[in-house]
Amino acid sequence: MIDKENLNKAYDHRQVEDKLYARWTERGYFHGEVDEKKKPFTIVIPPPNITGQLHMGHALDEMIQDAIIRFRRMQGYAALWLPGTDHASIATEVKIVNQMAEEGLTKEGIGREAFLERAWKWKEQYGGRIVSQLKKLGSSCDWERERFTMDEGCSRAVKEVFIRLYEKGLIYRGNRIINWCPNCQTALSDAEVEYEEQASHLWHIRYAAEDGGEGIVVATTRPETMLGDTAVAVHPEDERYAHLVGKNVILPLLDKPIPVVADEYVDREFGTGAVKITPAHDPNDFEVATRHDLPIIRVLTDDGKMNENAGKYEGMDRYEARAAIEADLQAAGVLVKKEDYAHNVGSCYRCHTTVEPMVSRQWFVSMKELAKPAIEAVRRGDVQFIPERFDKIYYNWMENVRDWCISRQLWWGHRIPAYYCDECGEMAVAREMPKTCEKCGGTHFHQDEDVLDTWFSSGLWPFSTLGWPDKTPELDFFYPTSVLVTGYDIIFFWVARMITFGMEVMGKAPFKYVNIHGIVRDSQGRKMSKSLNNGIDPLEVIEKYGADALRFSLAVGVSPGNDMRYYDEKVNAAGNFANKIWNASRFVAMNLPEDFAGGLEPEHFDVSDQWIVSRLQQVIRDVSDNMEKFELGLAAQKVYDFIWSEYCDWYIEMAKSRLYGEDAAEKKTACQVLRYVLINALKLLHPFMPFITEEIYTEMLGAGESIMISDWPAAEPSLVFPGEEESMGEIMEVVRSVRNTRAGMNVPPSKKAKIILRTEKADMVHATEAYLKKLAYASEVEVIAPGAPEPENAAGAVVPMGEVFLPLGELIDVKKEMERLLKEKKSLEGEIARAGGKLNNEKFVSKAPAKVVEEERAKLAKYTDMLEKVEKRIASVEALQK
């Protein structure tokens, strides 16, 4: 029974959200169970970093996932939204190192074991912070299944995949060019390097010929690396340098002879058409060196300083060395020129330090063969990107993929399962440390110091979280997952790798759909960043407006693949929407009889009941279809329009006359329809605004145990009344027209006036007379036949069902009425000209679909008829002016 005495007059999210979330979790509503009687629907959360704090991008990402999973749960699927967090090797290690620095400690000083103890303590203390913040947003994740990329199960999966790929020859260790961050002092994969155009210079340096000739001029953007040059390369067909190929030139500053080689890699149009070859510090130069069997000389240390191969520059920072080398080249007379030059420079995605390409002994995944099945999975449609255009980014990355450097020079992370014999150095990749060396019989081993790239473990996420490598019921039932929701910025970081691993390990793509969303920008369209100080804290927004308001403001602005802007005004408007729903629901609840059963009796419906119930069926169909297609923004907007305008502003107002009337049967019908439409509208809204819909459904209406486990609405064909829906729409147009006319003449609502309708639809007018009187502020409603004379001294308007007149007498401002009619005439003449122009265009008539052409003809006829009526009204008003 509803306690009407204690229904709060205003909605306060602070009293509702935490209470309801606790109730949902206690009752296990979020838990996804294996149920062979149901279809599975699975989402694995993109695991946020344990260093992370909820930002607007998270809020958008989690809102989308939560809306989808709540929709599917209500549809009756065995729905699982599997949560978890990522250990984030680089970011977490940086946090802990900085924390130790404040205590005067270093990694090396305390040793690996003590460092990892601190790391796990840090994870326990701070790692759950973002999880609690996700809960504040209302995320209905199955927290009973929460995973961590370094938990025991995920770690076992990582080791198993590494060993299997190694045994197939797809993981190897070797010296190759990698991206190196001198600040984080670790290797990075290609995907972890961000490029931006920077203003720099191009240095032109002369390398004299060994035989005393002029030699050759090369152009470089990094003169400090010339100390590692082992050749100069020219194009084989470049006649300018043909005489030098096979001879030596002298490397300036080090006075060392190096050969001139011919290679098609060289771009004859760039710079001088000759390039220095520094194999240890440029990936293209490395390939040239491999083809020509050139030595590889590294001149940089791990922290970005010049090493022992740099001669007198040893110990200098790379940029300090650049300045010194430039000065020495100038002094030696070999710096031909220095010109301004802008080019793309790579930086670490974490600390934004400029990365250095350098040769390093690292672990790699051979990607070419692994990529082929993953590419085909998308081509076949096993995986579909939404919007489809994002598959181009995927194809471009995967078809040009390089071997993936997976080792990181860190301590926090999955340690590489490679073991080295202390006696002979023999390496073994194994699940456990070997007891004896197969080569020398030694019994002492040490494990590889490096850890794996974080993206290696997160690439296994869709199946490692479900129990793989064990054959679990969850893995059999919930894999492949249904949809991945993520931003376009990590298609190659994460999405491509999950598809690759899914095809290799499971033989199936890890998800059917990849729902791509954009980023949330500030109100000026700028990316949110610390440097601009324009970030918005979702938790502060939730505290002020509530989680529902934030969620809904994001929902109505989202469309697959596109960025969106955050406006505080939008959240405020969503908060107003929540209050509108609350007030309307409270009104309904207050007017429902005690122990109201709530069934529908369509045989007792009047036209307004038929209209709103029929409109609900259409909204159910539209919203369900939008949700199926991941068009959440369209779905949210349609629910908003229906609740705010059609239900609250129109139907509730129409129902009041019966609620307050003496006819018990009419009141009962109105209550049935009010409750039925409200409950179903709340269900449609629930994925976007879970808290307020739950509170109204359970506490205010007593409609069931919980809205989130109720059935998703299904459109009922027997409740569709197209004729009555159209009729009611025409009556509403009459009301709008009367209101607009009165407003244009500044007639106050309290001043009631007779309205006269010249129409052939008298029955419809009489059936809705009570609504017309109430909503159009009418003292009485009169119907006259289409051929009847126009009332004298009346303001009028053309409406779809005919004409409406307001005999306002002295209240009418004749001048304003004439202005209004002339404006309406001009508008109609414009529409007639537009439609006529189309129909007079032979190309349009011959090429456009017949239906479209017919629609234009109908519009032309309609506007012509309306213009004729307006011109008659103008003549009538002109008569009033005489």
TIMARBA-724301 format. One record per residue (C-alpha): z, x, y negated. Coordinates in steps of 0.5 Angstrom, whole numbers, plus 500, padded with zeros to 3 digits. Layout:
N
   pz   px   py
    Z    X    Y
...
//
This chain:
882
   pz   px   py
  500  500  500
  498  503  493
  504  504  488
  501  501  482
  507  502  478
  506  510  479
  499  511  478
  498  516  473
  495  514  467
  491  521  466
  489  526  471
  493  532  471
  489  538  476
  496  542  475
  500  536  479
  494  535  484
  490  542  486
  496  546  490
  499  540  493
  492  538  496
  490  545  498
  497  546  502
  496  539  505
  489  541  508
  491  547  511
  497  545  514
  493  539  517
  487  544  520
  482  541  516
  478  547  515
  478  550  522
  472  550  526
  472  549  533
  467  550  539
  465  542  540
  459  542  545
  459  534  543
  457  536  536
  451  541  533
  454  547  530
  453  549  522
  456  556  520
  456  560  514
  459  567  514
  462  568  507
  459  575  504
  465  579  504
  468  580  498
  471  587  497
  479  588  498
  478  591  491
  475  585  488
  478  580  483
  475  573  482
  469  573  477
  464  568  475
  459  570  480
  464  569  486
  466  562  483
  458  560  483
  457  563  490
  463  560  493
  462  553  490
  455  553  493
  458  555  500
  464  550  500
  459  544  497
  454  546  503
  460  546  508
  464  540  506
  457  536  506
  456  538  513
  463  537  515
  463  530  513
  456  529  516
  459  530  523
  457  537  525
  462  542  528
  462  546  521
  465  553  521
  465  557  514
  468  564  516
  471  568  511
  473  575  511
  473  581  506
  470  588  506
  474  595  506
  469  597  501
  469  605  502
  468  608  496
  471  603  491
  477  603  495
  478  610  496
  477  611  488
  483  606  487
  487  610  492
  485  617  489
  487  614  482
  493  612  484
  495  618  487
  493  622  481
  498  618  477
  503  621  482
  501  628  482
  498  628  489
  491  629  492
  487  627  498
  487  634  500
  494  635  499
  497  630  503
  492  630  509
  487  625  512
  493  621  516
  498  620  510
  492  618  506
  490  613  511
  497  610  511
  497  609  504
  490  606  504
  492  601  509
  499  599  505
  494  599  499
  490  594  503
  496  590  505
  499  589  498
  492  588  494
  487  586  499
  489  579  500
  489  578  492
  482  575  492
  483  571  498
  488  567  494
  484  567  488
  478  563  493
  483  558  495
  485  556  488
  477  555  487
  478  550  493
  474  554  498
  475  550  505
  474  557  509
  477  557  516
  483  562  514
  485  562  522
  479  566  523
  479  570  517
  476  577  519
  476  584  515
  471  589  516
  476  594  519
  480  590  523
  480  592  531
  474  587  533
  469  589  527
  471  596  528
  469  596  536
  463  592  534
  461  598  529
  462  603  534
  458  600  540
  452  599  535
  452  606  533
  453  609  540
  447  604  542
  443  606  537
  444  613  538
  443  613  545
  436  610  544
  434  615  539
  435  611  533
  441  614  530
  440  622  529
  444  627  525
  439  632  521
  438  636  514
  434  631  509
  434  629  502
  439  624  500
  442  621  494
  448  625  492
  454  622  487
  457  628  484
  463  624  482
  464  620  488
  462  626  492
  459  622  497
  452  621  500
  449  614  498
  443  610  501
  437  608  497
  440  601  496
  446  604  493
  442  607  487
  441  604  481
  435  606  476
  434  605  469
  429  608  464
  433  614  460
  430  618  454
  429  625  456
  424  631  455
  419  634  459
  419  641  459
  412  645  460
  414  652  463
  409  658  465
  409  661  471
  406  668  471
  401  670  476
  403  676  480
  397  680  479
  398  679  472
  394  674  470
  396  668  466
  398  664  472
  400  656  471
  404  652  467
  408  646  470
  412  640  467
  419  638  469
  424  633  467
  430  638  470
  429  645  469
  436  647  472
  433  645  479
  427  651  478
  432  656  480
  431  653  487
  423  653  487
  420  655  493
  412  654  491
  408  651  485
  403  645  488
  396  643  485
  391  638  488
  386  641  493
  380  638  489
  383  640  482
  378  646  480
  382  648  474
  387  652  479
  382  653  485
  383  660  484
  390  661  484
  391  657  491
  394  662  496
  396  667  491
  403  668  488
  406  666  481
  413  669  479
  419  664  478
  421  665  471
  429  668  470
  429  670  477
  423  674  477
  421  672  484
  414  671  487
  413  664  490
  406  661  493
  401  656  490
  399  651  495
  394  645  495
  397  638  497
  394  631  495
  401  629  493
  400  632  486
  398  627  481
  392  631  477
  393  626  471
  401  628  470
  403  633  466
  399  639  467
  397  637  474
  401  643  477
  408  641  479
  414  646  481
  416  645  489
  424  644  489
  425  642  496
  432  642  496
  433  637  490
  427  632  490
  425  628  496
  417  628  495
  418  636  494
  422  636  501
  416  633  504
  411  638  501
  415  643  504
  415  641  511
  408  640  511
  407  647  508
  413  651  512
  416  653  505
  424  655  505
  429  650  502
  434  653  497
  439  648  495
  442  651  488
  447  645  486
  454  644  489
  457  637  491
  461  637  484
  454  638  480
  455  645  479
  450  651  480
  452  655  486
  451  662  488
  443  661  489
  443  660  481
  444  667  479
  448  668  473
  448  661  472
  453  660  478
  459  655  476
  456  652  470
  455  644  470
  448  642  471
  447  640  464
  451  646  461
  446  650  466
  440  646  463
  441  648  456
  442  655  458
  436  655  462
  432  652  456
  435  658  451
  433  663  456
  426  660  458
  425  660  450
  427  667  449
  423  670  455
  417  666  451
  415  662  457
  417  655  455
  410  653  452
  413  646  449
  418  641  450
  416  634  449
  420  627  449
  419  623  455
  422  617  458
  423  616  465
  427  612  471
  434  616  472
  438  614  478
  445  613  478
  451  611  483
  452  603  483
  459  604  483
  461  609  478
  454  610  474
  454  617  475
  447  620  475
  445  622  482
  442  628  485
  437  628  490
  439  634  495
  438  636  502
  444  635  506
  446  635  513
  448  627  514
  447  622  519
  441  617  519
  438  611  522
  431  611  523
  428  605  520
  421  604  521
  421  601  528
  428  597  527
  424  594  521
  418  591  525
  422  585  528
  426  584  522
  419  583  518
  416  579  523
  422  574  524
  421  572  516
  414  572  517
  415  567  523
  419  563  519
  425  564  524
  429  566  517
  427  562  511
  428  565  504
  430  559  498
  426  560  494
  420  562  498
  418  567  493
  424  572  494
  421  574  501
  416  578  497
  422  583  495
  424  583  502
  417  585  505
  416  590  499
  423  593  501
  422  593  509
  415  595  509
  416  601  505
  423  603  508
  426  610  509
  431  612  514
  438  610  512
  443  615  510
  449  612  513
  454  618  513
  459  618  507
  464  624  505
  470  619  505
  476  618  509
  477  610  508
  472  607  513
  469  607  520
  469  614  522
  463  616  526
  464  617  533
  461  624  534
  466  629  537
  465  637  537
  467  642  542
  472  647  538
  469  652  543
  462  652  543
  460  647  538
  457  642  542
  456  635  540
  458  628  544
  457  621  541
  462  617  545
  467  611  545
  473  616  546
  474  623  545
  471  627  551
  476  631  555
  472  636  557
  465  639  554
  459  638  558
  456  645  556
  462  650  556
  468  646  559
  472  646  553
  478  641  552
  479  641  545
  475  637  540
  475  635  533
  472  628  530
  466  628  525
  469  628  518
  465  623  515
  465  615  515
  460  610  516
  456  607  510
  460  600  508
  453  596  509
  453  599  516
  459  594  518
  457  589  514
  450  589  517
  454  586  523
  458  581  520
  454  575  523
  456  577  530
  462  582  529
  466  576  526
  464  572  532
  467  576  537
  461  581  539
  461  585  543
  465  580  548
  461  574  550
  466  569  546
  465  562  546
  464  562  539
  459  567  539
  455  563  544
  456  556  540
  456  559  532
  451  564  533
  445  564  530
  449  562  523
  446  556  519
  445  559  512
  447  565  508
  448  564  501
  448  570  496
  445  573  490
  438  576  489
  441  583  488
  443  585  495
  437  582  499
  436  590  501
  443  592  501
  445  587  506
  440  581  507
  435  586  510
  440  590  514
  443  583  517
  437  581  519
  435  588  522
  441  588  526
  441  581  528
  434  582  531
  436  589  535
  443  587  537
  443  579  539
  435  579  539
  435  573  534
  435  573  527
  443  572  524
  441  565  520
  436  560  519
  436  560  511
  437  565  506
  439  561  500
  439  565  494
  442  564  487
  442  568  480
  447  571  476
  452  567  471
  450  570  464
  454  568  458
  452  563  453
  447  568  450
  444  570  456
  447  576  457
  450  579  463
  457  579  464
  460  586  463
  466  590  461
  462  594  456
  460  588  453
  467  585  454
  464  578  455
  466  576  462
  470  570  463
  476  570  468
  475  564  473
  482  563  474
  484  562  467
  478  557  466
  481  553  473
  488  554  469
  486  550  463
  481  545  466
  482  545  473
  478  548  479
  474  541  480
  471  542  472
  469  549  473
  466  548  480
  462  542  477
  460  545  471
  457  551  475
  454  546  480
  450  542  475
  447  548  472
  445  551  479
  438  552  482
  436  556  487
  434  563  485
  435  562  478
  440  565  473
  445  560  469
  449  561  463
  456  559  462
  458  555  457
  466  553  455
  463  546  453
  460  545  460
  467  546  463
  470  541  458
  465  536  459
  466  536  467
  473  535  465
  472  529  461
  468  527  467
  474  528  471
  478  523  466
  472  518  466
  472  518  474
  480  517  474
  480  512  469
  475  508  472
  478  509  479
  485  507  476
  482  501  473
  479  499  480
  486  500  484
  490  496  479
  485  490  480
  485  490  487
  490  485  490
  495  488  495
  493  490  502
  486  489  500
  481  489  506
  475  491  502
  469  489  507
  463  487  504
  460  480  504
  453  480  501
  452  473  502
  457  472  496
  453  477  491
  451  476  484
  445  480  481
  450  485  478
  453  486  485
  446  487  489
  444  491  483
  449  496  484
  450  496  491
  442  497  492
  442  503  487
  448  506  491
  443  506  497
  438  510  493
  443  515  490
  445  516  497
  438  518  500
  437  522  494
  443  526  494
  443  527  501
  436  529  501
  437  534  495
  443  537  499
  439  538  505
  434  542  501
  440  546  498
  438  543  491
  445  542  489
  444  542  482
  440  536  482
  445  532  487
  450  534  482
  447  531  476
  445  525  480
  452  523  482
  454  524  475
  449  519  472
  450  514  477
  458  514  476
  458  515  469
  453  511  467
  451  506  472
  458  505  475
  463  506  469
  459  504  463
  455  498  466
  458  495  473
  465  496  471
  464  492  465
  460  487  468
  465  486  473
  471  485  468
  469  477  467
  470  476  474
  476  480  475
  479  476  469
  476  469  471
  479  464  475
  474  464  481
  478  467  486
  472  468  491
  468  471  485
  474  476  484
  474  478  491
  467  479  491
  467  484  485
  473  487  488
  469  489  494
  464  491  491
  468  495  486
  472  499  492
  466  500  496
  461  503  491
  467  507  488
  469  510  495
  462  512  497
  460  515  490
  467  519  491
  464  521  498
  458  524  494
  462  527  489
  467  531  494
  463  537  496
  463  539  488
  469  536  486
  474  536  492
  481  535  489
  480  529  484
  476  525  490
  481  527  495
  487  524  490
  483  518  489
  481  517  496
  488  518  499
  493  516  494
  490  511  489
  485  507  494
  489  509  500
  482  509  503
  483  514  509
  487  520  511
  483  525  508
  476  524  504
  474  531  507
  474  528  514
  471  522  512
  464  520  514
  458  522  509
  455  516  506
  449  513  510
  444  508  506
  444  501  509
  437  498  509
  440  491  509
  444  493  502
  437  494  498
  435  489  494
  429  491  490
  427  485  486
  434  484  484
  435  491  482
  429  491  478
  431  484  475
  438  487  473
  434  493  470
  430  489  465
  437  485  463
  440  492  462
  434  494  457
  435  487  453
  442  489  452
  440  496  450
  435  493  445
  440  489  442
  445  494  441
  440  499  438
  438  493  434
  445  492  431
  446  499  431
  440  500  426
  443  495  422
  450  497  422
  452  490  425
  459  491  428
  461  489  435
  466  484  433
  460  480  429
  457  476  435
  450  473  434
  446  469  438
  440  472  442
  433  469  443
  429  471  449
  422  469  449
  420  470  457
  418  467  463
  424  469  467
  429  464  465
  432  463  471
  434  471  471
  437  470  464
  441  464  466
  443  468  472
  446  473  468
  448  470  462
  455  472  462
  453  479  462
  448  478  456
  454  475  452
  459  480  454
  455  486  453
  450  484  448
  455  481  443
  452  475  444
  455  468  442
  450  464  446
  443  466  449
  437  462  448
  431  462  452
  424  460  449
  417  460  453
  412  465  452
  408  461  448
  413  458  443
  413  460  436
  417  466  434
  424  464  431
  424  465  423
  428  470  420
  430  474  426
  430  481  428
  426  482  434
  424  487  439
  419  488  445
  423  489  452
  419  489  459
  421  482  460
  418  479  454
  421  479  447
  428  479  444
  430  476  437
  437  476  433
  437  471  428
  442  475  424
  440  471  417
  443  475  411
  446  480  416
  439  483  417
  437  489  412
  429  487  412
  427  494  409
  430  497  415
  427  492  420
  421  494  417
  422  501  418
  424  501  425
  418  496  427
  413  501  423
  416  507  427
  415  503  434
  408  501  432
  407  509  431
  410  511  437
  406  505  441
  399  507  438
  401  515  440
  402  512  447
  395  508  447
  391  514  444
  394  519  449
  393  514  455
  386  512  452
  384  519  451
  385  521  459
  382  515  461
  376  517  457
  376  524  460
  370  523  465
  374  530  469
  380  526  469
  378  520  472
  373  523  477
  378  529  479
  385  525  479
  388  521  485
  386  514  484
  393  512  484
  394  517  478
  388  514  474
  391  507  476
  398  508  473
  394  511  466
  390  504  466
  397  500  467
  400  504  462
  395  503  457
  395  495  458
  402  495  457
  402  499  451
  397  495  448
  401  488  450
  407  491  446
  403  493  440
  400  487  439
  407  484  440
  410  489  435
  404  487  430
  406  480  430
  414  482  429
  411  486  423
  408  480  420
  414  476  421
  418  481  417
  413  481  412
  414  474  411
  421  475  410
  420  480  404
  416  474  400
//
